[in-house]
Amino acid sequence: MSGLLEGKVALITGAARGMGEAEARLFVAEGARVLIADVLDEQGQALADSLGANAEYRHLDVSDEAGWKAIMAEIDEIFGGLDILVNNAAILRFSGIADTSLEDYRQVMNINQVGCFLGLRSAIEPMKKRGGGSIVNISSVDGLKGSAGLVSYASSKWAVRGMTKVAAAELGPLGIRVNSVHPGGIQTAMAPGPDESPAMAEFVRRLPLPRIGQSEDVARTVLFLASDQSAYTTGCEFPVDGGYVNCRQLPGA
Ligand SMILES: NC(=O)c1ccc[n+]([C@@H]2O[C@H](COP(=O)([O-])OP(=O)(O)OC[C@H]3O[C@@H](n4cnc5c(N)ncnc54)[C@H](O)[C@@H]3O)[C@@H](O)[C@H]2O)c1
């Protein structure tokens, strides 16, 4: 590893497992001090323990405003500010519009959209103290397209993409960059693998890069955006999707 994040302090939400876990592992390997935040306390603590002195676990429900206040106050006290925030925590619900209850819709919005907003807002002061920073918001290919059965999830991920651009415009003068990452089919607890689902196997077979994505594929793009390697990049969206969004196979090709 090349120490791309040497001396940086990073907070990753929803990092007890999946892509957030892969990002925590990679960030620590690249020299960062990482706060792993999640609601899965046992898994998050075990991950932090396995990563050594440069990783710590904290309980944070991203939809809880007071929780954000408390974690940022602690970061400020211990580290004197924050360099990197990855707004990764989210939930997924499948249902047609006609069958989606307001309660379910609001729950997804509360975690995926409000959680990201609270993270953005909470990071401003701690990042100003460090003279700037990088915020990476995890959206989805469903924040770039519309798929049947995903009204709450897709709406929340389009909102994440939109607030990324607003935040980039507002926070750029403070030296804070904000970009969004749009994973496609990535094998985690959230999405079934091709071995578990014939629909996923068919989806993968038709991709320009015909394999299921891995958390590490996403983590490497997030690392680039979190690090100074992307110092002149803000307000941009980065699909990590095997070519799903931007390419298509013509019939018979
Ligand atoms: N897996 C995919 O195919 C896929 C595709 C596109 C986008 N994404 C996005 O990637 C990100 C990571 O997803 P993943 O696939 O690793 O899924 P995952 O379910 O393994 O990870 C999500 C994490 O968020 C945590 N979380 C849920 N609610 C929370 C809350 N209120 N507060 C704090 N943490 C909370 C979960 O406990 C979990 O650890 C999410 O934003 C997801 O929407 C995933």
The ligand as an SDF file (V2000), in Angstrom:
LIG
                    3D

 44 48  0  0  0  0  0  0  0  0999 V2000
  -25.0450   -4.0750   -2.8170 N   0  0  0  0  0  0  0  0  0  0  0  0
  -25.4260   -3.4580   -3.9080 C   0  0  0  0  0  0  0  0  0  0  0  0
  -25.6440   -4.0910   -4.9640 O   0  0  0  0  0  0  0  0  0  0  0  0
  -25.5830   -1.9500   -3.9190 C   0  0  0  0  0  0  0  0  0  0  0  0
  -25.8620   -1.3670   -5.1550 C   0  0  0  0  0  0  0  0  0  0  0  0
  -25.9750    0.0290   -5.2110 C   0  0  0  0  0  0  0  0  0  0  0  0
  -25.7720    0.7910   -4.0770 C   0  0  0  0  0  0  0  0  0  0  0  0
  -25.5100    0.1950   -2.8860 N   0  0  0  0  0  0  0  0  0  0  0  0
  -25.2760    1.0760   -1.7440 C   0  0  0  0  0  0  0  0  0  0  0  0
  -24.0130    0.7880   -1.1700 O   0  0  0  0  0  0  0  0  0  0  0  0
  -24.0270    1.1200    0.2280 C   0  0  0  0  0  0  0  0  0  0  0  0
  -23.5240   -0.0590    1.0380 C   0  0  0  0  0  0  0  0  0  0  0  0
  -24.4260   -1.1410    0.8920 O   0  0  0  0  0  0  0  0  0  0  0  0
  -24.0040   -2.6680    1.0640 P   0  0  0  0  0  0  0  0  0  0  0  0
  -24.3210   -3.3440   -0.2070 O   0  0  0  0  0  0  0  0  0  0  0  0
  -22.6310   -2.7500    1.6440 O   0  0  0  0  0  0  0  0  0  0  0  0
  -25.1350   -3.1420    2.0910 O   0  0  0  0  0  0  0  0  0  0  0  0
  -25.0730   -3.6630    3.6050 P   0  0  0  0  0  0  0  0  0  0  0  0
  -26.4890   -3.8740    3.9770 O   0  0  0  0  0  0  0  0  0  0  0  0
  -24.1280   -4.7930    3.7310 O   0  0  0  0  0  0  0  0  0  0  0  0
  -24.4420   -2.4120    4.3740 O   0  0  0  0  0  0  0  0  0  0  0  0
  -25.2110   -1.3280    4.7980 C   0  0  0  0  0  0  0  0  0  0  0  0
  -24.8010   -1.0050    6.2270 C   0  0  0  0  0  0  0  0  0  0  0  0
  -25.5710    0.1400    6.6500 O   0  0  0  0  0  0  0  0  0  0  0  0
  -25.9520   -0.1080    7.9920 C   0  0  0  0  0  0  0  0  0  0  0  0
  -27.1330    0.6730    8.3590 N   0  0  0  0  0  0  0  0  0  0  0  0
  -28.4320    0.4470    8.0230 C   0  0  0  0  0  0  0  0  0  0  0  0
  -29.2150    1.3730    8.5960 N   0  0  0  0  0  0  0  0  0  0  0  0
  -28.3950    2.1920    9.3140 C   0  0  0  0  0  0  0  0  0  0  0  0
  -28.6110    3.3420   10.1100 C   0  0  0  0  0  0  0  0  0  0  0  0
  -29.8520    3.8340   10.3390 N   0  0  0  0  0  0  0  0  0  0  0  0
  -27.5470    3.9500   10.6640 N   0  0  0  0  0  0  0  0  0  0  0  0
  -26.3060    3.4570   10.4770 C   0  0  0  0  0  0  0  0  0  0  0  0
  -26.0340    2.3690    9.7440 N   0  0  0  0  0  0  0  0  0  0  0  0
  -27.0680    1.7550    9.1530 C   0  0  0  0  0  0  0  0  0  0  0  0
  -26.2140   -1.6000    8.0470 C   0  0  0  0  0  0  0  0  0  0  0  0
  -26.2200   -2.0780    9.3890 O   0  0  0  0  0  0  0  0  0  0  0  0
  -25.0760   -2.1410    7.2070 C   0  0  0  0  0  0  0  0  0  0  0  0
  -23.9300   -2.4040    7.9800 O   0  0  0  0  0  0  0  0  0  0  0  0
  -25.4650    1.5410    0.5280 C   0  0  0  0  0  0  0  0  0  0  0  0
  -25.5650    2.9440    0.4630 O   0  0  0  0  0  0  0  0  0  0  0  0
  -26.2520    0.9060   -0.6010 C   0  0  0  0  0  0  0  0  0  0  0  0
  -27.4830    1.5790   -0.8520 O   0  0  0  0  0  0  0  0  0  0  0  0
  -25.4280   -1.1680   -2.7830 C   0  0  0  0  0  0  0  0  0  0  0  0
  1  2  1  0
  2  3  2  0
  2  4  1  0
  4  5  1  0
  4 44  2  0
  5  6  2  0
  6  7  1  0
  7  8  2  0
  8  9  1  0
  8 44  1  0
  9 10  1  0
  9 42  1  0
 10 11  1  0
 11 12  1  0
 11 40  1  0
 12 13  1  0
 13 14  1  0
 14 15  2  0
 14 16  1  0
 14 17  1  0
 17 18  1  0
 18 19  2  0
 18 20  1  0
 18 21  1  0
 21 22  1  0
 22 23  1  0
 23 24  1  0
 23 38  1  0
 24 25  1  0
 25 26  1  0
 25 36  1  0
 26 27  1  0
 26 35  1  0
 27 28  2  0
 28 29  1  0
 29 30  1  0
 29 35  2  0
 30 31  1  0
 30 32  2  0
 32 33  1  0
 33 34  2  0
 34 35  1  0
 36 37  1  0
 36 38  1  0
 38 39  1  0
 40 41  1  0
 40 42  1  0
 42 43  1  0
M  CHG  2   8   1  16  -1
M  END
$$$$
